[in-house]
């Protein structure tokens, strides 16, 4: 095989397509590998170190054993799309057609990729809020589109409508919103979404709303889906998944909701990426999402209470150690400024943490495309058992855990 022209920093063999060479290995895989190498506690990758609710696991096992093991309908198993449509009808107060306004995917990450491939043409521009989830720019690149970045700034991460609108050009096609927002924990307010909706309507932009943390909010903060607003309902494609809400990240079941034209556009790519999503897990989730199912409001109330306790424990510990911490309003991540403790940048800090302290965390500079803000920050995940967080705090609290290089 004749190598292509290679970039020595990213692909010495020159085999990887140019559009993907800048992204290398995802930071989550990199830090998880380092956590294994050093025997570190993994507060980097956002997966729980505990199982999801037993009722859901039992439903999954029952679906496998009852013969639900062949391809499902590409746009989603009938039971799941019906359950999702009913759920959105209850929450949004409008009729939802399960056959045309709901789609299913192998996790929200695939939903994002299929959406970009289905909606974007080469040269289109996409506005991403930074810090962003790391797959967003890669998905944009695979579609041949161009990212532009609207920066949310520590510590309040407020939406700057004027700065956002200044990014729009005649080539702007789409905006990606993530609320509750990974990695900042910000939940966009209703007023911010109204302002965003006015801009999207004025410039005829599509909004892709990544809502995978929709049920994980704290302190009474209201999560508002842009799909609930009149100004955005007809131009918003909602993406979500079961992984975060039900602590089954390995099931990889995601979905979309929105206008039939947007759902169909994502489906046009999905049918050629994975075609369909795990049948038994779709069937199990349909049972869980039913109004009389085991995972209704009491489950969600307990989920939020448990994560609030974990958040407060780790946040208080980090503050006591000298980190500058902003309280996340949602998700299960804490973003903290480590500069009072360490003189290097975020990459140097997380290398020190994993090798010398035994804690794996994420350097947020990888989530920025236009700003250097992430170089002084670190992201910790608190979706872990209490004993895991206790052990992590013990390591962080050891004398001499931090040093100035």
C-alpha positions, 0 to 999 in steps of 0.5 A: 500500500502506497502511503499518502502524504503524512503529517509526522505529528499525527500519522506517520504512515499516512494511511488515515484520511486527512479529515481525521488526522488532526483528531488522533486518539480520543482523549477519553481512550488516552486517559483511560489507558493511562489510568490502567497503566498507572493503577489510577482511579479513573475520574476521566471518562464519564462512565459509572463504575456501578450498574444501572437499575436492576429492573432495566437489566432484568428487562434486557436479559428477558428480551434476549431470552425471549427471542428479541435478537434480530435486526430491528426496524432501522429507524427504531423498534416499534415499541421503543419509538412509541414509548419515546414519542409518548414521553416527548408528548407528555413533556412537550405537550404536542403530538409526536408521530413515532414513525416519522419524528423519532429515530434510534441510533447506536448511542448519541455519538452515532446519532451526532455523526449520522446527523452531520452526514445527513444534514451538511454538505462540504463547505457548510459551517457549523457553530459549536459552543466551546468547550465542546464534546470531543466528537463534535469537530470530528463529526463536522470534519467527516461531513466536509463542513467547517466548525466555528467556535462560540466560547463559554467562559469560566466560571459562569459560562454565560451565553454571549448572544452578540458574539455568537451572532457575529460568527454567522456567515452565509455558509452557516447551516447548523448550530450544536447545543449541549445542555446540560453541558459537558464539560462545564455543567452549565444548563442553558436558561430559558432566556438564553434559549429564547435569544438563541432561538431568535438568532436561529430564526433570523438566519434560518439555522438548524439547531441540533440539541444534545440532551443526554444529561437532560435528567441530571440537574441540581439545586432545582435548576430547570432543564429547558429543551429548545424543542419546547420553545415555539421559536425553535420547535420546527428547526430543532433536532433533539438527540439523547440516549439511555446511557447517562440517565440509566447508567448503561453507557455500554448499551449504546442506545440513542435516539432523535426527536424532531421535525420529520424532515430532520429525523429523515436526514439523520436516518439517511446516514444511519441506515448506512452506518449501523443500519439498526441498533441493539434490538433487545436493549431497545425492547428493554428501554421501551418497557422502562420508559412506559408511564407505569414502568419502573423508571419513572419520577421516583427513579429520576428523583433518586438519581438526582439526589444521589448525584447531588451528594456525589457532586457536593462531596467532590466539589467541597474536597476540591475547594478545600485543597485549593482548586477554584471550582464552579458548581455544575448545574447538571451532568456529572462533571466538575470543571476546576481551575488548578492554577493555585496548585500547579504552574504547568498547563492542563496537559502537564497537570493531568500527567502529574495527577495520573503518574504521581497522585494516582488520579486520571482526569481530563485536560479540557484544552482538547475541548477548545478550538478558538480559545486557550481557556482550557489550559488552566482547567481540569475536568473530574467525573463524579459518576462513581461509587461513593467509596471510589470518590472517597479513595480519590479524595484521599489520594488528592489530599496526601501531603505533597500531592501537588507541586510547582514544576 
